[in-house]
Structures are given as structure tokens and as C-alpha cells.
Amino acid sequence: MKHKLIIIPDIHGRSFWRDAVPFVEQGAPAVFLGDYTDPYDYEGITVENAVANFRDLLDFARLYSDRVTLLLGNHDLSYFGHNKGLWYVNAGRYNKQWEASWRWLFNDNADLFALCTLRTVRGRRYLLTHAGVHPEWTEALKTFNDIDRTDLVVVAERLESMFQESLHSSTQTDLMMFLSMVGYMRGGEYVVGSPVWADCHEFDDVEFPGVAQIFGHSQQVTIHSTESGVEIIPGKARVRHNNYCVDCHRCFFLDGNGQLRYLDNNEKVE
């Protein structure tokens, strides 16, 4: 198959994810990188629009649950709950008025969501998260003390295991606190952010041997103010070492050779 993996970055009520639908219908797997909630006012997307869009997205993911993975972003975890408690991972633009609607949609479809996913294409390993896993963040996790924190595959497997276990826990775990860590570059108090909060610039000098990372969270677009409103021009993916930030308001795919390409024109990212 030409499209080995479709990658869909931050949604925030946007509808570009629908470009990937025909490919998934034909059998291509797809990973959404999270942040389905909290649209930007200047984009002209209302919260009501965003909720309706998310309902359609969930129906699509449910229909093709064997090939669609929905990751969670920092905005989603602000509303995400489970049967034994609630998550309150801090995020901007939190909407109290629509909290119940968002929370119900997440809770009713909790089985569709993950925190990270590992994929292999043409022998190369890829870790997909919302914002990227930074080695200094793993140093902060006491629960990682018994594993090799330089092995991103092991770290990712432990991280997802912790998340899935938390969905069935009768008490809150430390994972919520660790995911709330925000780095200096985002106005936080930590050196780097968590896998749902890290800034793309935090990865400029980071490289895990044998694993490439694909994440969103840090917008790669140009925003112009015009007399008629705001013009948003999708940018190019930001590539540093083996880290790909793809929050570009467009879909991507990994081809059969493990090359990351833009879905709209098949152009290689690098």
C-alpha cells in the first residue's frame, strides 16, 4: 500500500482531517495527534462547530477502530475523565460552558484513545505523541527508575501502559501530575514539558537512537491579519534531527519507504 500510515495533527475544530478519510476507507491506518477541542476564535470556528466536528471524527474512528488511533493532547486531557476520577491537565482556552459536552464525548469513547503509539515502517521505528517525549522529562518520572530512559521504545511502552492502567485505577496516579509539566518555553516552571506540553524547540538538540518522533502541538503556520479577517497559511513540517513537528493544519503520510510526505501533494517533508 502506498500510504503506510496517515498522520493527522492538531484539530481544534478544523475539518482538514476529512482529507484522510478516503485513504483510511481503502485500508490505510491513521493516527490523530490530539487536541480536538478548544478552537481558536480568530479561525472563525465556534465551540459548537468543534463539538459537531468531534462527533463526526469519533463516529469515523469507531467505524474504523481497527485502523484509526486517537491520541490525546493537553487540551483534551483538560476534559478527559474516566470511571474512577477526572484528569485536570492544564491547558489554555478551557471552556467551562462546554465542559460537560466535551467530557461526555471523551468518557463515552475512552476506549478509542491512547497517549502514544509506536509504529514500524520499512524497519524504522516511529513514536507518535501529541508533543514529543523529551529525555529530560523522563528523568523526572520516578516510575521510570527501573528502565533504560535512553531507550525511547521502552519509555513509550511504559508510558502507554501507565496511561491504560490509570483508566481502570480506583485512585489517581502520578501520571497526571507528570503530564501537567510545562517547560520554560511555554511559560512553565520546568526545563522541558511533558509529551502533551513540550515545545518543538525543546527538541532542537535531541535525538533518540533508532527512533524518529512525530508530534504536533507547536503550530507551523503563518498568520496574517487582513482587512477582511485573519489569513492562515499552512507551513512546512519542522524537522530537527529525527524529530518531526507536523502541526501544519494539513495531513501527512509515511510512504512504503518510510519517508514522511504531505498528503495533499505527495511531496517529501525533507
Secondary structure, DSSP 8 states (H G I E B T S, - for coil): --EEEEEE---TT--GGGGGHHHHHTT--EEE-S--S---GGGT--HHHHHHHHHHHHHHHHHTTTTEEEE--HHHHTT-EETTEE-----TT--STTHHHHHHHHHHTGGGEES-EEEEETTEEEEE-SS---HHHHHH-GGGTTS-TT-HHHHHHHHHHHHHHHTT-SS--THHHHHT--BGGGT-SBSS--TTT--GGGGTT---TTEEEEE-SS--EEEEEETTEEEEEE---EEETTEEE--SSS-EEEETTS-EEETTT--B--
